[in-house]
Amino acid sequence: MGEEVKMKADAMEKLPILGVQPRDDKEKKFLQEMCEYEFYNLEEPGLLQSFPYGSTNNKMDFKFLHGGKYRVPRHVARHIEDRHTPIWEWRPDGTGAMKKQKTGVKPRFQMRQVYA
């Protein structure tokens, strides 16, 4: 069992950083650091949530339960927290017509870092 956990941790360390890329090696090392997080599903509390993460050749599926504690790299937690639902509103455009505009975002998930 301990060897299986080590293999999974090694696979997580090799995952690519998605989204905004680090500016230097120091930031890259910070984002790849494994930390313990508590997962909160703000959209549908209590449900098991599955997330695919990675590139075509290097992919991993994560399953999180609301309130559960998980050890993942910082860049994976950042990616999960970046998932959100856009908020749209219809507003007049000055010519009498209505235009649909994005007015904000609603966060779907939260990853709180746990300090022991």
The first five atom37 places (N, CA, C, CB, O) and aatype in JSON, in Angstrom:
{
  "aatype": [12, 7, 6, 6, 19, 11, 12, 11, 0, 3, 0, 12, 6, 11, 10, 14, 9, 10, 7, 19, 5, 14, 1, 3, 3, 11, 6, 11, 11, 13, 10, 5, 6, 12, 4, 6, 18, 6, 13, 18, 2, 10, 6, 6, 14, 7, 10, 10, 5, 15, 13, 14, 18, 7, 15, 16, 2, 2, 11, 12, 3, 13, 11, 13, 10, 8, 7, 7, 11, 18, 1, 19, 14, 1, 8, 19, 0, 1, 8, 9, 6, 3, 1, 8, 16, 14, 9, 17, 6, 17, 1, 14, 3, 7, 16, 7, 0, 12, 11, 11, 5, 11, 16, 7, 19, 11, 14, 1, 13, 5, 12, 1, 5, 19, 18, 0],
  "atom_mask": [
    [1, 1, 1, 1, 1],
    [1, 1, 1, 0, 1],
    [1, 1, 1, 1, 1],
    [1, 1, 1, 1, 1],
    [1, 1, 1, 1, 1],
    [1, 1, 1, 1, 1],
    [1, 1, 1, 1, 1],
    [1, 1, 1, 1, 1],
    [1, 1, 1, 1, 1],
    [1, 1, 1, 1, 1],
    [1, 1, 1, 1, 1],
    [1, 1, 1, 1, 1],
    [1, 1, 1, 1, 1],
    [1, 1, 1, 1, 1],
    [1, 1, 1, 1, 1],
    [1, 1, 1, 1, 1],
    [1, 1, 1, 1, 1],
    [1, 1, 1, 1, 1],
    [1, 1, 1, 0, 1],
    [1, 1, 1, 1, 1],
    [1, 1, 1, 1, 1],
    [1, 1, 1, 1, 1],
    [1, 1, 1, 1, 1],
    [1, 1, 1, 1, 1],
    [1, 1, 1, 1, 1],
    [1, 1, 1, 1, 1],
    [1, 1, 1, 1, 1],
    [1, 1, 1, 1, 1],
    [1, 1, 1, 1, 1],
    [1, 1, 1, 1, 1],
    [1, 1, 1, 1, 1],
    [1, 1, 1, 1, 1],
    [1, 1, 1, 1, 1],
    [1, 1, 1, 1, 1],
    [1, 1, 1, 1, 1],
    [1, 1, 1, 1, 1],
    [1, 1, 1, 1, 1],
    [1, 1, 1, 1, 1],
    [1, 1, 1, 1, 1],
    [1, 1, 1, 1, 1],
    [1, 1, 1, 1, 1],
    [1, 1, 1, 1, 1],
    [1, 1, 1, 1, 1],
    [1, 1, 1, 1, 1],
    [1, 1, 1, 1, 1],
    [1, 1, 1, 0, 1],
    [1, 1, 1, 1, 1],
    [1, 1, 1, 1, 1],
    [1, 1, 1, 1, 1],
    [1, 1, 1, 1, 1],
    [1, 1, 1, 1, 1],
    [1, 1, 1, 1, 1],
    [1, 1, 1, 1, 1],
    [1, 1, 1, 0, 1],
    [1, 1, 1, 1, 1],
    [1, 1, 1, 1, 1],
    [1, 1, 1, 1, 1],
    [1, 1, 1, 1, 1],
    [1, 1, 1, 1, 1],
    [1, 1, 1, 1, 1],
    [1, 1, 1, 1, 1],
    [1, 1, 1, 1, 1],
    [1, 1, 1, 1, 1],
    [1, 1, 1, 1, 1],
    [1, 1, 1, 1, 1],
    [1, 1, 1, 1, 1],
    [1, 1, 1, 0, 1],
    [1, 1, 1, 0, 1],
    [1, 1, 1, 1, 1],
    [1, 1, 1, 1, 1],
    [1, 1, 1, 1, 1],
    [1, 1, 1, 1, 1],
    [1, 1, 1, 1, 1],
    [1, 1, 1, 1, 1],
    [1, 1, 1, 1, 1],
    [1, 1, 1, 1, 1],
    [1, 1, 1, 1, 1],
    [1, 1, 1, 1, 1],
    [1, 1, 1, 1, 1],
    [1, 1, 1, 1, 1],
    [1, 1, 1, 1, 1],
    [1, 1, 1, 1, 1],
    [1, 1, 1, 1, 1],
    [1, 1, 1, 1, 1],
    [1, 1, 1, 1, 1],
    [1, 1, 1, 1, 1],
    [1, 1, 1, 1, 1],
    [1, 1, 1, 1, 1],
    [1, 1, 1, 1, 1],
    [1, 1, 1, 1, 1],
    [1, 1, 1, 1, 1],
    [1, 1, 1, 1, 1],
    [1, 1, 1, 1, 1],
    [1, 1, 1, 0, 1],
    [1, 1, 1, 1, 1],
    [1, 1, 1, 0, 1],
    [1, 1, 1, 1, 1],
    [1, 1, 1, 1, 1],
    [1, 1, 1, 1, 1],
    [1, 1, 1, 1, 1],
    [1, 1, 1, 1, 1],
    [1, 1, 1, 1, 1],
    [1, 1, 1, 1, 1],
    [1, 1, 1, 0, 1],
    [1, 1, 1, 1, 1],
    [1, 1, 1, 1, 1],
    [1, 1, 1, 1, 1],
    [1, 1, 1, 1, 1],
    [1, 1, 1, 1, 1],
    [1, 1, 1, 1, 1],
    [1, 1, 1, 1, 1],
    [1, 1, 1, 1, 1],
    [1, 1, 1, 1, 1],
    [1, 1, 1, 1, 1],
    [1, 1, 1, 1, 1],
    [1, 1, 1, 1, 1]
  ],
  "atom_positions": [
    [[0.82, -1.2, 0.0], [0.0, 0.0, 0.0], [0.87, 1.26, 0.0], [-0.94, 0.0, 1.21], [0.56, 2.2, -0.73]],
    [[1.93, 1.3, 0.79], [2.81, 2.46, 0.84], [3.47, 2.74, -0.49], [0.0, 0.0, 0.0], [3.69, 3.89, -0.85]],
    [[3.8, 1.67, -1.22], [4.44, 1.82, -2.53], [3.45, 2.4, -3.54], [4.97, 0.46, -3.02], [3.84, 3.18, -4.41]],
    [[2.17, 2.01, -3.43], [1.14, 2.53, -4.33], [0.96, 4.04, -4.13], [-0.2, 1.8, -4.11], [0.81, 4.78, -5.1]],
    [[0.97, 4.48, -2.88], [0.85, 5.91, -2.57], [2.04, 6.67, -3.13], [0.73, 6.14, -1.05], [1.88, 7.77, -3.67]],
    [[3.25, 6.1, -3.0], [4.45, 6.74, -3.53], [4.38, 6.85, -5.05], [5.71, 5.96, -3.11], [4.78, 7.87, -5.62]],
    [[3.89, 5.82, -5.72], [3.76, 5.85, -7.18], [2.77, 6.94, -7.6], [3.3, 4.47, -7.72], [3.0, 7.65, -8.58]],
    [[1.67, 7.08, -6.87], [0.68, 8.1, -7.18], [1.26, 9.5, -6.96], [-0.59, 7.9, -6.32], [1.01, 10.41, -7.75]],
    [[2.03, 9.67, -5.88], [2.67, 10.96, -5.6], [3.68, 11.31, -6.69], [3.36, 10.94, -4.22], [3.78, 12.46, -7.1]],
    [[4.44, 10.31, -7.15], [5.4, 10.54, -8.24], [4.67, 10.97, -9.52], [6.24, 9.27, -8.5], [5.14, 11.85, -10.24]],
    [[3.52, 10.32, -9.8], [2.74, 10.67, -10.99], [2.2, 12.1, -10.88], [1.58, 9.67, -11.19], [2.16, 12.82, -11.87]],
    [[1.78, 12.5, -9.68], [1.27, 13.86, -9.47], [2.37, 14.9, -9.68], [0.67, 14.0, -8.07], [2.11, 15.98, -10.21]],
    [[3.59, 14.59, -9.26], [4.7, 15.53, -9.41], [5.04, 15.76, -10.88], [5.93, 15.02, -8.66], [5.58, 16.8, -11.23]],
    [[4.74, 14.79, -11.74], [5.07, 14.91, -13.16], [3.96, 15.58, -13.98], [5.35, 13.53, -13.74], [4.13, 15.81, -15.17]],
    [[2.82, 15.89, -13.34], [1.73, 16.54, -14.06], [2.15, 17.92, -14.54], [0.47, 16.64, -13.15], [2.87, 18.62, -13.83]],
    [[1.73, 18.33, -15.73], [2.08, 19.67, -16.23], [1.29, 20.76, -15.49], [1.82, 19.77, -17.74], [0.21, 20.5, -14.96]],
    [[1.84, 21.96, -15.46], [1.15, 23.1, -14.86], [0.27, 23.72, -15.94], [2.17, 24.15, -14.27], [0.77, 24.18, -16.97]],
    [[-1.04, 23.73, -15.7], [-1.98, 24.28, -16.67], [-2.28, 25.74, -16.34], [-3.28, 23.47, -16.69], [-2.09, 26.18, -15.2]],
    [[-2.73, 26.48, -17.33], [-3.11, 27.88, -17.12], [-1.9, 28.79, -17.14], [0.0, 0.0, 0.0], [-0.98, 28.6, -17.94]],
    [[-1.89, 29.79, -16.25], [-0.8, 30.76, -16.18], [0.49, 30.03, -15.79], [-1.13, 31.9, -15.16], [0.54, 29.35, -14.77]],
    [[1.52, 30.19, -16.61], [2.79, 29.51, -16.39], [3.66, 30.28, -15.39], [3.54, 29.34, -17.71], [3.61, 31.51, -15.34]],
    [[4.45, 29.57, -14.59], [5.34, 30.24, -13.64], [6.4, 31.09, -14.34], [6.02, 29.21, -12.73], [6.85, 30.75, -15.43]],
    [[6.78, 32.2, -13.71], [7.77, 33.12, -14.29], [9.19, 32.6, -14.15], [7.65, 34.48, -13.65], [10.04, 32.88, -14.99]],
    [[9.46, 31.86, -13.07], [10.82, 31.38, -12.85], [10.79, 30.02, -12.14], [11.63, 32.4, -12.01], [9.72, 29.5, -11.83]],
    [[11.97, 29.46, -11.9], [12.07, 28.14, -11.27], [11.57, 28.14, -9.83], [13.51, 27.65, -11.3], [11.02, 27.15, -9.36]],
    [[11.75, 29.26, -9.13], [11.3, 29.35, -7.74], [9.77, 29.23, -7.67], [11.76, 30.69, -7.11], [9.24, 28.51, -6.81]],
    [[9.08, 29.93, -8.56], [7.61, 29.86, -8.59], [7.14, 28.47, -9.04], [7.03, 30.94, -9.52], [6.15, 27.96, -8.52]],
    [[7.85, 27.87, -9.99], [7.51, 26.52, -10.46], [7.63, 25.51, -9.32], [8.43, 26.11, -11.63], [6.75, 24.66, -9.15]],
    [[8.7, 25.61, -8.56], [8.91, 24.71, -7.42], [7.8, 24.9, -6.38], [10.3, 24.95, -6.78], [7.32, 23.93, -5.8]],
    [[7.4, 26.16, -6.15], [6.33, 26.48, -5.2], [5.01, 25.84, -5.66], [6.16, 28.01, -5.06], [4.3, 25.25, -4.85]],
    [[4.68, 25.96, -6.95], [3.42, 25.42, -7.48], [3.4, 23.89, -7.48], [3.18, 25.93, -8.88], [2.33, 23.29, -7.37]],
    [[4.56, 23.26, -7.61], [4.62, 21.8, -7.64], [4.68, 21.17, -6.25], [5.82, 21.36, -8.45], [4.64, 19.94, -6.13]],
    [[4.78, 21.98, -5.23], [4.86, 21.46, -3.86], [3.55, 20.78, -3.47], [5.18, 22.6, -2.87], [2.46, 21.29, -3.74]],
    [[3.67, 19.61, -2.85], [2.5, 18.86, -2.39], [2.02, 19.45, -1.05], [2.83, 17.34, -2.24], [2.81, 19.58, -0.12]],
    [[0.75, 19.78, -0.97], [0.16, 20.34, 0.24], [-1.15, 19.63, 0.54], [-0.06, 21.86, 0.11], [-1.76, 19.02, -0.34]],
    [[-1.58, 19.71, 1.78], [-2.86, 19.11, 2.17], [-3.95, 20.18, 2.09], [-2.78, 18.51, 3.6], [-3.8, 21.28, 2.62]],
    [[-5.04, 19.82, 1.42], [-6.16, 20.74, 1.22], [-7.46, 20.09, 1.67], [-6.26, 21.17, -0.25], [-7.61, 18.87, 1.64]],
    [[-8.39, 20.94, 2.1], [-9.75, 20.5, 2.4], [-10.62, 21.0, 1.24], [-10.25, 21.04, 3.8], [-10.62, 22.19, 0.93]],
    [[-11.36, 20.09, 0.63], [-12.15, 20.41, -0.57], [-13.58, 20.78, -0.18], [-12.17, 19.22, -1.54], [-14.21, 20.1, 0.63]],
    [[-14.07, 21.87, -0.76], [-15.46, 22.3, -0.55], [-16.14, 22.46, -1.91], [-15.53, 23.63, 0.27], [-15.64, 23.17, -2.78]],
    [[-17.27, 21.78, -2.07], [-18.07, 21.9, -3.27], [-19.15, 22.94, -2.97], [-18.7, 20.5, -3.69], [-20.16, 22.62, -2.34]],
    [[-18.95, 24.17, -3.41], [-19.86, 25.27, -3.11], [-21.14, 25.18, -3.94], [-19.18, 26.61, -3.36], [-22.17, 25.72, -3.54]],
    [[-21.08, 24.52, -5.07], [-22.23, 24.42, -5.96], [-23.2, 23.33, -5.53], [-21.76, 24.15, -7.38], [-24.41, 23.54, -5.48]],
    [[-22.66, 22.15, -5.21], [-23.49, 21.02, -4.8], [-22.82, 20.29, -3.63], [-23.72, 20.04, -6.0], [-22.22, 19.24, -3.82]],
    [[-22.93, 20.86, -2.42], [-22.28, 20.24, -1.25], [-22.74, 18.8, -1.03], [-22.55, 21.08, 0.01], [-23.91, 18.46, -1.24]],
    [[-21.8, 17.97, -0.62], [-22.13, 16.59, -0.3], [-21.92, 15.61, -1.44], [0.0, 0.0, 0.0], [-21.94, 14.4, -1.22]],
    [[-21.73, 16.1, -2.66], [-21.56, 15.21, -3.8], [-20.09, 14.94, -4.09], [-22.23, 15.79, -5.03], [-19.22, 15.78, -3.84]],
    [[-19.82, 13.74, -4.61], [-18.49, 13.38, -5.06], [-18.22, 14.09, -6.38], [-18.33, 11.83, -5.21], [-19.04, 14.0, -7.3]],
    [[-17.1, 14.78, -6.49], [-16.78, 15.54, -7.7], [-15.53, 14.94, -8.34], [-16.56, 17.05, -7.39], [-14.54, 14.69, -7.65]],
    [[-15.58, 14.72, -9.64], [-14.46, 14.15, -10.37], [-13.86, 15.21, -11.29], [-14.91, 12.9, -11.18], [-14.6, 15.92, -11.98]],
    [[-12.53, 15.3, -11.31], [-11.82, 16.28, -12.14], [-10.74, 15.58, -12.96], [-11.2, 17.39, -11.28], [-9.86, 14.94, -12.38]],
    [[-10.77, 15.7, -14.28], [-9.61, 15.26, -15.06], [-8.6, 16.42, -15.06], [-10.02, 14.85, -16.53], [-8.99, 17.58, -15.15]],
    [[-7.33, 16.11, -14.97], [-6.3, 17.15, -14.96], [-5.09, 16.66, -15.73], [-5.91, 17.55, -13.52], [-4.71, 15.49, -15.6]],
    [[-4.49, 17.54, -16.51], [-3.25, 17.21, -17.21], [-3.36, 17.44, -18.7], [0.0, 0.0, 0.0], [-4.3, 18.06, -19.19]],
    [[-2.38, 16.92, -19.41], [-2.33, 17.04, -20.86], [-2.78, 15.72, -21.47], [-0.9, 17.43, -21.35], [-3.13, 14.78, -20.75]],
    [[-2.78, 15.64, -22.78], [-3.21, 14.43, -23.48], [-2.35, 13.23, -23.09], [-3.17, 14.64, -24.99], [-2.86, 12.13, -22.89]],
    [[-1.04, 13.44, -22.99], [-0.12, 12.34, -22.71], [0.11, 12.1, -21.22], [1.19, 12.6, -23.37], [0.57, 11.03, -20.83]],
    [[-0.21, 13.07, -20.38], [0.06, 12.97, -18.96], [-1.17, 13.46, -18.2], [1.35, 13.78, -18.55], [-1.26, 14.64, -17.86]],
    [[-2.1, 12.55, -17.95], [-3.39, 12.92, -17.39], [-3.68, 12.11, -16.13], [-4.51, 12.71, -18.42], [-3.23, 10.97, -16.0]],
    [[-4.42, 12.71, -15.21], [-4.8, 12.04, -13.98], [-6.21, 12.46, -13.61], [-3.79, 12.37, -12.83], [-6.59, 13.62, -13.81]],
    [[-6.98, 11.54, -13.08], [-8.34, 11.85, -12.62], [-8.34, 11.95, -11.1], [-9.36, 10.78, -13.1], [-7.81, 11.08, -10.41]],
    [[-8.93, 13.02, -10.6], [-9.04, 13.24, -9.17], [-10.5, 13.14, -8.76], [-8.45, 14.63, -8.76], [-11.38, 13.63, -9.48]],
    [[-10.79, 12.51, -7.63], [-12.14, 12.44, -7.08], [-12.1, 13.05, -5.68], [-12.68, 10.96, -7.05], [-11.31, 12.64, -4.83]],
    [[-12.96, 14.05, -5.47], [-13.0, 14.76, -4.19], [-14.41, 14.73, -3.63], [-12.51, 16.21, -4.34], [-15.38, 14.9, -4.36]],
    [[-14.51, 14.52, -2.33], [-15.78, 14.57, -1.61], [-15.81, 15.82, -0.75], [-16.0, 13.29, -0.74], [-14.8, 16.17, -0.13]],
    [[-16.93, 16.5, -0.73], [-17.08, 17.74, 0.04], [-16.63, 17.52, 1.49], [-18.56, 18.24, 0.01], [-17.1, 16.6, 2.17]],
    [[-15.71, 18.36, 1.95], [-15.2, 18.28, 3.33], [-14.03, 17.33, 3.51], [0.0, 0.0, 0.0], [-13.47, 17.25, 4.6]],
    [[-13.65, 16.61, 2.46], [-12.54, 15.66, 2.55], [-11.19, 16.36, 2.48], [0.0, 0.0, 0.0], [-11.07, 17.44, 1.9]],
    [[-10.16, 15.72, 3.06], [-8.8, 16.27, 3.02], [-7.98, 15.46, 2.03], [-8.14, 16.25, 4.45], [-8.01, 14.23, 2.03]],
    [[-7.25, 16.18, 1.17], [-6.48, 15.55, 0.11], [-5.12, 16.2, -0.03], [-7.23, 15.63, -1.22], [-4.95, 17.4, 0.21]],
    [[-4.13, 15.39, -0.41], [-2.77, 15.88, -0.63], [-2.54, 15.97, -2.14], [-1.7, 14.94, 0.06], [-2.43, 14.95, -2.83]],
    [[-2.46, 17.2, -2.65], [-2.28, 17.44, -4.08], [-1.29, 18.59, -4.28], [-3.63, 17.77, -4.78], [-1.06, 19.37, -3.36]],
    [[-0.69, 18.7, -5.48], [0.19, 19.85, -5.76], [-0.6, 21.16, -5.79], [0.92, 19.64, -7.11], [-1.8, 21.16, -6.09]],
    [[0.07, 22.25, -5.48], [-0.59, 23.56, -5.46], [-1.21, 23.93, -6.8], [0.41, 24.63, -5.06], [-2.28, 24.54, -6.84]],
    [[-0.55, 23.57, -7.91], [-1.1, 23.95, -9.22], [-2.41, 23.22, -9.52], [-0.08, 23.66, -10.32], [-3.25, 23.75, -10.24]],
    [[-2.6, 22.02, -8.99], [-3.87, 21.3, -9.16], [-4.96, 22.0, -8.35], [-3.73, 19.81, -8.73], [-6.07, 22.19, -8.84]],
    [[-4.65, 22.39, -7.11], [-5.62, 23.11, -6.27], [-5.99, 24.44, -6.92], [-5.04, 23.35, -4.85], [-7.16, 24.84, -6.89]],
    [[-5.01, 25.13, -7.5], [-5.27, 26.41, -8.18], [-6.21, 26.19, -9.36], [-3.95, 27.06, -8.65], [-7.12, 26.98, -9.59]],
    [[-5.98, 25.12, -10.12], [-6.82, 24.81, -11.27], [-8.27, 24.54, -10.84], [-6.26, 23.59, -12.03], [-9.21, 25.02, -11.48]],
    [[-8.45, 23.79, -9.77], [-9.8, 23.46, -9.28], [-10.51, 24.72, -8.8], [-9.73, 22.43, -8.14], [-11.7, 24.9, -9.06]],
    [[-9.8, 25.6, -8.11], [-10.41, 26.84, -7.63], [-10.75, 27.79, -8.78], [-9.47, 27.54, -6.64], [-11.62, 28.65, -8.63]],
    [[-10.09, 27.65, -9.93], [-10.37, 28.5, -11.09], [-11.64, 28.1, -11.83], [-9.2, 28.46, -12.04], [-12.08, 28.82, -12.72]],
    [[-12.24, 26.96, -11.47], [-13.49, 26.54, -12.11], [-14.61, 27.42, -11.55], [-13.79, 25.01, -11.87], [-14.8, 27.48, -10.33]],
    [[-15.33, 28.09, -12.42], [-16.41, 28.98, -11.98], [-17.51, 29.03, -13.03], [-15.86, 30.39, -11.7], [-17.34, 28.6, -14.17]],
    [[-18.65, 29.57, -12.62], [-19.8, 29.74, -13.51], [-19.95, 31.23, -13.79], [-21.11, 29.14, -12.88], [-19.99, 32.02, -12.85]],
    [[-20.03, 31.63, -15.07], [-20.2, 33.06, -15.37], [-21.61, 33.54, -15.0], [-19.94, 33.32, -16.87], [-22.57, 32.78, -15.05]],
    [[-21.71, 34.81, -14.61], [-22.99, 35.43, -14.29], [-23.29, 36.41, -15.42], [-22.96, 36.16, -12.87], [-22.51, 37.32, -15.7]],
    [[-24.43, 36.21, -16.08], [-24.83, 37.04, -17.22], [-26.03, 37.89, -16.85], [-25.15, 36.15, -18.45], [-26.86, 37.5, -16.03]],
    [[-26.12, 39.06, -17.47], [-27.22, 39.98, -17.25], [-27.6, 40.64, -18.57], [-26.85, 41.05, -16.18], [-26.74, 40.92, -19.4]],
    [[-28.89, 40.89, -18.74], [-29.35, 41.62, -19.91], [-29.41, 43.1, -19.56], [-30.75, 41.11, -20.4], [-30.04, 43.48, -18.57]],
    [[-28.76, 43.93, -20.35], [-28.72, 45.37, -20.09], [-29.02, 46.15, -21.37], [-27.34, 45.79, -19.52], [-28.66, 45.71, -22.46]],
    [[-29.68, 47.31, -21.23], [-29.94, 48.13, -22.42], [-28.62, 48.69, -22.96], [-30.92, 49.29, -22.09], [-27.72, 49.06, -22.2]],
    [[-28.52, 48.76, -24.29], [-27.28, 49.25, -24.9], [-27.36, 50.71, -25.34], [-26.92, 48.39, -26.09], [-26.42, 51.22, -25.95]],
    [[-28.46, 51.39, -25.04], [-28.58, 52.81, -25.37], [-29.38, 53.06, -26.64], [0.0, 0.0, 0.0], [-29.78, 54.2, -26.9]],
    [[-29.61, 52.02, -27.43], [-30.38, 52.18, -28.66], [-31.78, 51.58, -28.53], [-29.65, 51.53, -29.83], [-32.54, 51.53, -29.5]],
    [[-32.11, 51.14, -27.33], [-33.41, 50.51, -27.09], [-33.34, 49.0, -27.13], [0.0, 0.0, 0.0], [-34.31, 48.33, -26.76]],
    [[-32.24, 48.46, -27.57], [-32.07, 47.0, -27.61], [-31.43, 46.52, -26.31], [-31.2, 46.58, -28.84], [-30.82, 47.3, -25.58]],
    [[-31.58, 45.25, -26.04], [-30.97, 44.66, -24.86], [-29.77, 43.82, -25.29], [-32.0, 43.78, -24.07], [-29.8, 43.13, -26.3]],
    [[-28.72, 43.91, -24.5], [-27.49, 43.18, -24.79], [-27.13, 42.31, -23.59], [-26.34, 44.15, -25.13], [-27.28, 42.72, -22.44]],
    [[-26.66, 41.11, -23.87], [-26.24, 40.19, -22.8], [-24.8, 40.51, -22.44], [-26.39, 38.7, -23.25], [-23.93, 40.54, -23.31]],
    [[-24.53, 40.76, -21.13], [-23.17, 41.09, -20.67], [-22.78, 40.21, -19.49], [-23.07, 42.57, -20.27], [-23.6, 39.89, -18.63]],
    [[-21.53, 39.83, -19.48], [-20.99, 39.08, -18.35], [-20.72, 40.07, -17.23], [-19.69, 38.27, -18.74], [-19.96, 41.02, -17.41]],
    [[-21.34, 39.84, -16.06], [-21.18, 40.8, -14.96], [-20.33, 40.27, -13.82], [-22.54, 41.19, -14.43], [-20.0, 41.01, -12.89]],
    [[-19.96, 38.99, -13.87], [-19.14, 38.43, -12.8], [-19.03, 36.93, -12.93], [0.0, 0.0, 0.0], [-19.43, 36.34, -13.93]],
    [[-18.5, 36.32, -11.89], [-18.37, 34.87, -11.85], [-18.78, 34.36, -10.47], [-16.92, 34.43, -12.18], [-18.65, 35.06, -9.46]],
    [[-19.27, 33.13, -10.45], [-19.65, 32.47, -9.19], [-18.71, 31.29, -8.99], [-21.16, 32.0, -9.21], [-18.7, 30.37, -9.81]],
    [[-17.93, 31.28, -7.92], [-17.0, 30.15, -7.7], [-17.77, 28.85, -7.44], [-16.06, 30.44, -6.5], [-18.82, 28.85, -6.79]],
    [[-17.24, 27.76, -7.97], [-17.89, 26.45, -7.81], [-17.25, 25.61, -6.71], [-17.86, 25.69, -9.12], [-17.93, 24.85, -6.02]],
    [[-15.93, 25.75, -6.56], [-15.2, 24.89, -5.62], [-14.19, 25.72, -4.84], [-14.49, 23.75, -6.38], [-13.76, 26.79, -5.27]],
    [[-13.82, 25.2, -3.67], [-12.82, 25.87, -2.85], [-11.86, 24.8, -2.29], [-13.49, 26.69, -1.69], [-12.28, 23.74, -1.84]],
    [[-10.58, 25.12, -2.33], [-9.56, 24.25, -1.75], [-8.87, 25.03, -0.65], [-8.52, 23.76, -2.84], [-8.1, 25.95, -0.94]],
    [[-9.13, 24.7, 0.6], [-8.51, 25.39, 1.74], [-7.31, 24.6, 2.21], [-9.53, 25.58, 2.9], [-7.41, 23.41, 2.51]],
    [[-6.17, 25.28, 2.26], [-4.95, 24.6, 2.7], [-5.04, 24.32, 4.19], [-3.7, 25.45, 2.37], [-5.43, 25.18, 4.98]],
    [[-4.66, 23.1, 4.57], [-4.69, 22.67, 5.97], [-3.28, 22.74, 6.53], [-5.28, 21.23, 6.1], [-2.36, 22.15, 5.98]],
    [[-3.13, 23.45, 7.62], [-1.83, 23.57, 8.29], [-1.88, 22.72, 9.55], [-1.48, 25.06, 8.63], [-2.72, 22.94, 10.42]],
    [[-0.98, 21.76, 9.64], [-1.0, 20.84, 10.8], [-0.19, 21.37, 11.95], [-0.48, 19.46, 10.4], [-0.1, 20.73, 12.99]]
  ]
}
